[in-house]
Amino acid sequence: MRRVTSCSGIRKRKDDYARSVSRLFLYRNSLLRKDGSNQLYLKNGQGPGPMPVPAQRDTEGFFFAYGGFVTRNPWPFVVLPILSTLALSTGLMHLSPLSDAVYLFTPTDAPSKIERLAIHEKWPLLDGLYIPGRAVSVLAREGANILLPEYAEAVWRLDNYIQKRVKVPYRGRNYTYADVCLRTVEGTCAGNDHISVISRLFAHGINITYPRFRIGEQGGYYGSALGAVTLAKGGIDGKENILMSARAWLLIYHLRFQPANTNWMSGQWEQAFRHALDVYPPDPYLEIAYFHSQTLPDELKRNADSLVPRFVCSFLILVVFSVICSIVTIDGSMYIDWVLSKPLLSIAGVINACMGIASAMGLCVYLGIPYNDIVAVMPFLVVAVGTDNMFLMVAAVRRTSRALSLEDRMGECMADAAVSILITEKSALFSELYFICVSGVGTITTIPAVQIFCIYTCIAISMTFFYQMTFFCVLVSLFTRHEERGRHCVFMRETVPPRLHSASMVNRLLWMGSRPHPLPEHASNKKDVAGADFFRNWYAPLLVQPAIRILCGVWYTIYVVISIIGCMNLREGLEPVNLLVEDSYAIPHYRILEKYFWQYGAPLQIVVNNAPDLRDPSERARIRAMVHTFASTKHSVGDEGVESWFEEMERFYNLHEVKIENKDFYSFAERFVFSSKSSPWIGDTVWKATGNGTRMVSSFRFIIGMKEIATTSAQQEATRVFREVASRYPSYNVTTFMPLWLFTDQYELVVPNTVQDVVVAVACMLLIAFLLIPEPSCAFWVAFTIGSIDLGVLGFMTLWGVNLDAISMITIIMSVGFSVDYSAHIAYGYVVSTSDDPKTRIQAALGDLGWPVIQGGLSTILAVSVLADVPAYMIVTFFKTVFLAISIGLFHGLLFLPLMLSLFVGTCCKTGVQRPEKAPIELAPAGAKWAPNSASSTMMGAAWSPSGAPAPFPGAVPAFPGAVPVLHAAYSGASLRTTASSTGSLISSSTASSAGSISFPRFPPPTTAPPPLPKSPSPPPLVDL
């Protein structure tokens, strides 16, 4: 006969019973995390699943223990991150940007850098060793001829204004161009005297040859000074090019940058030069554009400065988005559950990422790593990745049972989320780290801007991960503790239970909070947000329909075809103009160069580093042939564009009917080159002494004119052509150089660098996937997804007007991390699912991780969306490539990858042991006694029959070594039933008022006798209500 107890007694007994079952779950979990012959990998009490690989098992075990340890010892994990952030962020006060665009965006091993060094070693830009060269661009208005007197006079006035009126006041003196100019061998400033010479000759009707002119024995190359010229044939033989008109004039002002005090003054003069031209009165005849050596650094700084307020905006957007995503509603209503919602925790997650960014940048400064302005876009990326991982951790703690203790909830949370986060973090770290050091798989990337960006990003992601595992983990445990106590998520006061009918409107709106069910596995203890419910119960079932699979196959085929078309039209190179802000004063100057000056006449220096013995007639003939070969290429203007001391010397002596004797060649050459202090050929030859006291030419240079190099493809072709000609003369060690080569080398090397780095990144990601995902075939499909996403990013960015350059290269390689971020989570969820049905496994994976993946993708897009309208190519390029990487990554992770796994992987991921058979019996509540089963009445030779000994808690099975109880039930109102192993059975003396069933697998008999049960009075049985 049942005994009736009071309501308080019933409630107390039910609480005791719930705690007992909870301890049984904890005991089950502790056994599962140890090695043993019966070890099974179980997921949320649903039964045995695939056996994890050692790396995954060890990782989960470590983080389970770590979660509990952090919960018990929170203070060190709060104090250390805060102190390290305060200490390291002081490095931001010492931030000194590196702004040399040529250094940053040109590969360190670029041939042009070696060529430039070879020229500067022999002909440094110092006083007395510089020959006047050929940079304000002036365009005649309305297409007029700039050589006409009124236009030429306007050009002369502008040149005089710059040389005489641009002044730098310093210590009571005004410094002009004459004080800072780079001087010629005559001691005068390298000016623009050709303006007056050419305009006067043209005004007097004298025929002027082009691109070289000659007056008597004097002449010079001015092909780069005039743009958009029209020519006519003339001269004695009718074959000379006669200048008829021109549209543009290029004025150049060379400054000294040595010693240090002159360097500072030259920089000040350049700034005064810019301001003077900004206020120059509008000229009725001329359109003026200008550029100086600090333009690119200044424009890069403008780009970086414009990002500071946008990062604040991005931070606020992420905060609002995170708060909205953290809101949970009461079941069956639209009222907010103020216990389960986590707005403050979400804000803390975004702040946690900002702490990592500030610490990383300060640490890099203290380590002496240079900073460049392109790093200014890094915080947008890292704060998005940090927010993504915050969503994963919050989702993981929501998947734990609210009836468990705080320590075990945090342990389950960390074990569940840490592998996914670790894959994400390692993907980001490896996709950055291989830039710095990759052993055995290739070489380090050679573009300094990319290296610096990746070092900063690598350290920032590392610091953010460290803070997530320490500081943010403590915050999660703190807010979970408040949740356990039913406290308000904002005001930290106790909330009211969700009684919708009796609660006041104020309580419904502001103070209502749910309570955990006393049974750990009850569905209400694992709250699914609306997004997770959508993916689990709506999206996943729809996705596996045959018609949808076929449609997705068609979509993927179209995607691949469009991507390949885009890749076939890939454009390479970061043009200098793309480093500027769209409203930059220098953009018109670059456009004029492209349209008028790079079509015809741009000069190319050619250096013969190992000059032959010119006393040998055959060597002189070979030099002439080499010069003619250079002048006859597709991108050369011809022999009339050659300016060479060697040819001018022969012309000079032929004009005076003097025969050059072979043995006295160098004597004739010395008299010609050093005929006067103003001789332009002094700086084109390098002399060395011989053993007999004479001197000979050891190196020399000459200039040829180029044509049709306005486009990047033409510049690449010209670079290859001239270097190929130089390679035909290895004994001369010929070097070709023009400043544009520094950028064309970047065009040439960006493709192999990108391919190399993507391959290395995919290899690293594949290694990580094999280590942390328990099934190799699933890891293969993750790698396939990465390659597919990168193919799409390359193809679609080309169709969107983005070149493959240093900027997009950074994001393409970062897209490897994004690819893993969205594919590895889904693959991991698919693998650890306990179902044998691929459709059910997709449903489980998408239900658990689909919504966090969407949240992470949206947070990244929102973080970078503020960059979409920045008037700068490199910032907009960053936005476009990140947007493509995230969009295509989500497309693969939520659509293509689940279908691929279900079609090609199926049940082969089930690498664990088989499910044990189960035999149902009844689980006794209070008063249960153990009696040996007839099939096996003894254990280790002795029968165990503790007559009258109570179970340690109501409904418990006495544990013995080797037995692993597996709970497999939901409680819904029926009598509680159990199973027993072959070693014995439980005889029930009463019925428990719970719901569902608990199953125990069959295991071999124990090898040792179980410990004696503690003697304690049996609690009264529960009353069926």
QUICORZI-V549883 format. One record per run of one state. SS is the DSSP state (H for helix, E for strand, - for the rest). FROM is the first residue (numbers start at 1). TO is the last residue. If there is no record, write none. Layout:
BEGIN
SS:FROM:TO / SS:FROM:TO
END
This chain:
BEGIN
-:1:6 / H:7:32 / -:33:41 / E:42:42 / -:43:47 / E:48:48 / -:49:53 / H:54:72 / -:73:74 / H:75:94 / -:95:96 / E:97:97 / -:98:100 / H:101:105 / -:106:106 / E:107:107 / -:108:110 / H:111:122 / -:123:135 / E:136:140 / H:141:143 / -:144:148 / H:149:165 / -:166:167 / E:168:170 / -:171:172 / E:173:175 / -:176:176 / H:177:180 / E:181:181 / -:182:182 / E:183:183 / -:184:188 / E:189:189 / -:190:193 / H:194:203 / -:204:208 / E:209:209 / -:210:211 / E:212:215 / -:216:217 / E:218:221 / -:222:225 / E:226:227 / -:228:229 / E:230:234 / -:235:239 / E:240:245 / -:246:247 / E:248:251 / -:252:254 / E:255:255 / -:256:259 / H:260:278 / -:279:285 / E:286:289 / -:290:294 / H:295:326 / -:327:328 / E:329:329 / -:330:335 / E:336:336 / -:337:342 / H:343:366 / -:367:370 / E:371:371 / -:372:372 / H:373:399 / -:400:405 / H:406:433 / -:434:446 / E:447:447 / H:448:484 / -:485:486 / E:487:487 / -:488:493 / E:494:494 / -:495:495 / E:496:496 / -:497:504 / H:505:511 / E:512:512 / -:513:522 / H:523:525 / -:526:529 / H:530:543 / -:544:545 / H:546:568 / -:569:571 / E:572:572 / -:573:575 / H:576:579 / -:580:580 / E:581:581 / -:582:586 / H:587:597 / -:598:599 / E:600:608 / -:609:616 / H:617:631 / -:632:635 / E:636:636 / -:637:638 / H:639:641 / -:642:642 / E:643:644 / H:645:655 / -:656:664 / H:665:673 / -:674:681 / H:682:684 / E:685:689 / -:690:694 / E:695:707 / -:708:711 / H:712:727 / -:728:729 / H:730:732 / -:733:733 / E:734:737 / -:738:740 / H:741:772 / -:773:775 / H:776:799 / -:800:803 / E:804:804 / -:805:805 / H:806:832 / -:833:837 / H:838:865 / -:866:871 / E:872:872 / H:873:905 / -:906:917 / E:918:918 / -:919:919 / E:920:921 / -:922:928 / E:929:933 / -:934:935 / E:936:936 / -:937:938 / E:939:939 / -:940:941 / E:942:942 / -:943:976 / E:977:979 / -:980:983 / E:984:987 / -:988:996 / E:997:997 / -:998:1000 / E:1001:1001 / -:1002:1025
END
